[in-house]
Structure formats: C-alpha cells, structure tokens
C-alpha cells in the first residue's frame, strides 16, 4: 500500500514559526498504525512536540508522560489503568508511575467515573499504546521520566475525566501523548460514505479536516457533535474528547492553549468501493 500526503483545509504544514515564541509543546495527537504506514506522520509530530519540549533548556525537566489511548479489543465504560510497573520496548524499558495512576483513579472514582485495571493480556494486546512507547523511549533515552498509561473507552463522562486530568497533564513537568488514527474507510471497516462520489479520497480528507478543525478550536462539544453527525471512524475519539475537555478548562482559566495540526496523510488513495484507507493526523498542543 502506498502512503500519500493529502492537503486538507486545516493548518497542515504550520510550524512553530506561526506561534508566539513564548509557547511550548505540551502534548501531541499521534497515530498508532504500523510505522511503515503512519511512521512519517508520527515522527514529524514527535519531533515538533516531545523532542522540542525535551530540548528547551529554559523549562523544568519533564518527569511524567501521560499516554491517553483507546481500547480496540475490550469494552471499557470509563478508564482502565495498567497493572504493569515496567513497559518493555525494543529500545529499552519504560517505568510506569503506578502511584500517579492510583491517584488519578481515586479522583475519578470519587466523581463516579468507572475505573478498572487492565489485565496483562489486554494491556499487551493494545496496539494504540504499544506503538507510542518505542517513539517515547527513543527520545527520552535514560532520562528519569515515568509513563502514565490511561485507556479511555468512553467519552460519556468526558467532562469529569477532563476535570481530573487537566491539572495533571498540563503540569510544567508533564507531557501528553493522545493516541489516535483518523478515518478508517472501506468495507472492512463497515464505513463507506461518499461511495458514489468520484472524489472519495478528497471527501475523506475533507471529513477528517472537519474533525481537526473542531480539535484546533478546542471545542469538546463541537468535536462530539461532529462524531455524532458523521460517525467518522476516529478510533481515538474518546481520549481526544477527554483531552479537549482538559484543554478547555485551561482556556477557561485564561491560560494559553493552542492546538495545531502539523501533518496529515492517508494509507492509500481511494478510487472505488473495493479500496480501503486509514488516515493519520499529527497535532501539537502548545501552552
């Protein structure tokens, strides 16, 4: 399958030069497909996000990286936390901050949000987190930075989840990775809008562009309405919505928060109903 770059109506290609110099990367939205497909998008996003943050000598050292990811294999009514203390990657191990996970879990439980612990089988089989860990390890090396994985399976209580997460993920010593691919188009995904169009691939890009616009607007309500209206198969829609709720709280407090998409690609160009495609979008959140 050929990976192709597609232009949309969002701010793709916007670099840091378009932002106030006082802002710094605090989070990214990154895809989680095989690296041969989504690697270019993920790499560019990590470079502008996590790498830039690590290389900024004027900021306090990072201590924690939160990984907000969806569930592809099991039903999670709220949030699930990892029982693992160590994550093994081909590049070395990552340490899980179990105490921080416990703290967040207790805060969410007190608000009535369902919190469960992933089985080791569920944890190991979830590729949306697995594909982020080697990229994180590659950049942090042996720095004393811990990981807080949070599987978010529902956005029904996104406001409460965002309220709890906001002070954690926007701490000066924290960084966040939100794991998501965008549109999954084709019969194998049971999602084939625009099938009668002569420009299916362009329509997919425009559909994804709508969602990226709502994310850049930091509009959790607008993003939720967009998902309801279009049923776009954005697999990380729940962690994205919860992250937007957390970001909206920051904006409501009068603090800086800007999200810009920096790259967008699709796994292939769809020409007819026999084709399929997955979209990959990379965004950076600056504070």
KABEL-V615819 format. One record per pair of residues at least 12 apart in sequence whose C-alpha atoms are under 7 Angstrom apart, sorted by the first residue. I is the first residue (numbers start at 0). J is the second residue. D is the distance in Angstrom with one decimal. If there is no record, write none. Layout:
BEGIN
I:J:D ; I:J:D
END
This chain:
BEGIN
0:266:6.7 ; 0:267:6.3 ; 1:266:6.2 ; 1:267:5.4 ; 2:36:6.3 ; 2:265:6.0 ; 2:266:4.5 ; 2:267:5.5 ; 3:264:5.9 ; 3:265:5.8 ; 3:266:6.5 ; 3:267:6.2 ; 4:263:6.6 ; 4:264:4.5 ; 4:265:6.5 ; 5:263:6.6 ; 5:264:5.6 ; 7:204:5.9 ; 7:205:6.1 ; 7:208:5.8 ; 8:208:6.0 ; 9:208:5.7 ; 9:211:6.7 ; 9:212:6.2 ; 10:259:6.4 ; 10:260:5.7 ; 10:261:6.7 ; 11:260:5.4 ; 11:261:4.6 ; 11:262:5.2 ; 11:263:6.7 ; 12:261:5.0 ; 12:262:6.2 ; 13:261:5.7 ; 14:261:6.8 ; 22:285:5.7 ; 22:286:5.2 ; 23:52:6.7 ; 23:285:5.1 ; 23:286:5.5 ; 24:48:5.2 ; 24:49:7.0 ; 24:51:7.0 ; 24:52:5.7 ; 24:283:6.6 ; 24:284:5.7 ; 24:285:4.3 ; 24:286:6.5 ; 25:174:5.2 ; 25:175:6.6 ; 25:284:5.7 ; 25:285:5.4 ; 25:286:6.3 ; 26:48:6.6 ; 26:174:5.5 ; 26:175:4.4 ; 26:176:5.7 ; 26:283:5.9 ; 26:284:4.9 ; 27:44:6.9 ; 27:48:6.1 ; 27:175:6.4 ; 27:176:5.1 ; 27:177:6.1 ; 27:282:5.4 ; 27:283:4.4 ; 27:284:5.9 ; 28:176:6.0 ; 28:177:4.6 ; 28:178:5.9 ; 28:179:6.8 ; 28:281:5.5 ; 28:282:4.9 ; 28:283:6.4 ; 29:41:5.4 ; 29:44:6.7 ; 29:176:6.9 ; 29:177:6.2 ; 29:178:5.2 ; 29:179:6.0 ; 29:280:6.7 ; 29:281:5.0 ; 29:282:6.8 ; 30:178:5.8 ; 30:179:4.9 ; 30:180:4.7 ; 30:279:5.6 ; 30:280:6.5 ; 30:281:6.9 ; 31:127:5.2 ; 31:130:5.4 ; 31:131:6.8 ; 31:178:6.3 ; 31:179:6.2 ; 31:180:6.3 ; 36:266:6.0 ; 37:279:6.2 ; 40:262:5.9 ; 40:263:6.8 ; 40:279:6.7 ; 40:280:6.7 ; 40:281:6.0 ; 41:281:6.5 ; 44:261:6.8 ; 44:281:5.4 ; 44:282:6.5 ; 44:283:6.9 ; 48:283:5.9 ; 50:138:6.5 ; 59:171:6.9 ; 59:172:6.2 ; 60:172:6.1 ; 61:144:6.5 ; 61:172:4.4 ; 61:173:5.7 ; 62:143:6.7 ; 62:144:4.5 ; 62:145:6.2 ; 62:172:5.4 ; 62:173:6.1 ; 63:144:5.4 ; 63:145:4.9 ; 63:146:5.8 ; 63:172:6.6 ; 63:173:4.8 ; 63:174:6.4 ; 64:145:6.3 ; 64:146:4.9 ; 64:147:6.2 ; 64:173:5.7 ; 64:174:4.8 ; 64:175:5.4 ; 65:146:5.9 ; 65:147:4.6 ; 65:148:5.9 ; 65:168:6.8 ; 65:174:6.3 ; 65:175:4.6 ; 65:176:6.1 ; 66:147:6.1 ; 66:148:4.7 ; 66:149:6.0 ; 66:175:5.9 ; 66:176:4.8 ; 66:177:6.0 ; 67:148:6.3 ; 67:149:5.0 ; 67:150:6.0 ; 67:151:6.8 ; 67:176:6.2 ; 67:177:4.8 ; 67:178:6.2 ; 67:238:5.7 ; 68:127:6.0 ; 68:128:6.0 ; 68:149:6.4 ; 68:150:5.0 ; 68:151:6.0 ; 68:177:6.1 ; 68:178:4.9 ; 68:235:6.5 ; 68:238:5.9 ; 69:127:6.7 ; 69:150:5.4 ; 69:151:5.2 ; 69:152:5.7 ; 69:234:6.8 ; 69:235:5.2 ; 69:237:6.8 ; 69:238:6.3 ; 70:125:6.8 ; 70:150:6.3 ; 70:151:6.8 ; 70:152:5.7 ; 71:125:6.7 ; 74:152:6.7 ; 75:152:4.6 ; 75:153:6.7 ; 76:113:6.3 ; 76:152:5.8 ; 76:153:5.5 ; 77:112:6.1 ; 77:113:4.8 ; 77:114:6.0 ; 77:151:6.1 ; 77:152:5.6 ; 77:153:5.3 ; 78:113:6.3 ; 78:114:5.0 ; 78:115:6.5 ; 78:149:6.6 ; 78:150:5.5 ; 78:151:4.7 ; 78:152:6.2 ; 79:114:5.6 ; 79:115:4.7 ; 79:116:5.2 ; 79:117:5.7 ; 79:149:6.1 ; 79:150:5.0 ; 79:151:6.6 ; 80:100:6.6 ; 80:115:6.4 ; 80:116:4.9 ; 80:117:5.8 ; 80:148:6.5 ; 80:149:5.3 ; 80:150:6.3 ; 81:116:5.9 ; 81:117:5.4 ; 81:122:6.7 ; 81:148:6.5 ; 82:116:6.3 ; 82:117:6.4 ; 83:95:6.9 ; 84:97:6.6 ; 88:132:6.7 ; 88:133:5.7 ; 89:133:6.8 ; 90:133:6.4 ; 90:136:6.5 ; 90:137:6.7 ; 91:136:7.0 ; 93:136:7.0 ; 93:145:6.8 ; 93:146:6.9 ; 94:145:5.1 ; 94:146:6.0 ; 95:145:5.5 ; 95:146:4.7 ; 95:147:5.8 ; 96:145:5.6 ; 96:146:5.8 ; 96:147:5.7 ; 100:147:6.3 ; 106:163:6.8 ; 107:160:6.8 ; 107:163:6.7 ; 112:156:7.0 ; 127:178:6.1 ; 128:178:6.9 ; 151:237:6.2 ; 151:238:5.6 ; 152:237:6.4 ; 153:237:5.6 ; 154:237:4.8 ; 154:240:6.6 ; 154:241:6.6 ; 157:240:6.5 ; 157:241:4.7 ; 157:244:6.6 ; 158:241:6.8 ; 158:244:5.7 ; 160:241:6.2 ; 161:241:5.1 ; 161:242:6.2 ; 161:244:4.8 ; 161:245:4.1 ; 162:245:5.9 ; 164:245:6.2 ; 165:245:4.4 ; 165:246:6.8 ; 177:238:6.6 ; 177:239:6.6 ; 178:235:6.2 ; 179:233:6.9 ; 179:234:5.9 ; 179:235:4.2 ; 180:233:6.0 ; 180:234:6.0 ; 180:235:6.6 ; 180:278:6.2 ; 180:279:5.2 ; 180:280:6.8 ; 181:207:6.8 ; 181:232:6.6 ; 181:233:4.3 ; 181:234:6.7 ; 181:277:6.7 ; 181:278:4.8 ; 181:279:5.6 ; 181:280:6.6 ; 182:207:6.6 ; 182:231:6.0 ; 182:232:5.0 ; 182:233:5.3 ; 182:277:5.6 ; 182:278:5.2 ; 183:232:5.5 ; 183:276:5.9 ; 183:277:4.5 ; 183:278:6.6 ; 184:275:5.4 ; 184:276:5.1 ; 184:277:6.3 ; 185:274:6.3 ; 185:275:4.4 ; 185:276:6.6 ; 194:272:6.2 ; 199:269:6.0 ; 199:270:6.4 ; 200:268:5.6 ; 200:269:5.0 ; 200:270:6.9 ; 210:222:6.3 ; 210:225:6.7 ; 215:258:4.9 ; 215:259:5.9 ; 217:243:5.7 ; 217:246:6.8 ; 217:247:6.1 ; 218:243:6.6 ; 219:240:5.5 ; 219:243:5.2 ; 219:244:5.7 ; 255:286:5.1 ; 256:284:6.9 ; 256:285:5.7 ; 256:286:4.6 ; 257:284:5.6 ; 257:285:5.1 ; 257:286:6.4 ; 258:282:6.7 ; 258:283:5.6 ; 258:284:4.3 ; 258:285:6.2 ; 259:282:5.5 ; 259:283:5.4 ; 259:284:6.5 ; 260:281:5.6 ; 260:282:3.9 ; 260:283:6.2 ; 261:281:5.7 ; 261:282:5.6 ; 262:280:5.8 ; 262:281:5.2 ; 263:279:5.7 ; 263:280:4.4 ; 263:281:6.4 ; 264:278:5.8 ; 264:279:5.2 ; 264:280:6.6 ; 265:277:5.6 ; 265:278:4.2 ; 265:279:5.9 ; 266:278:6.4
END
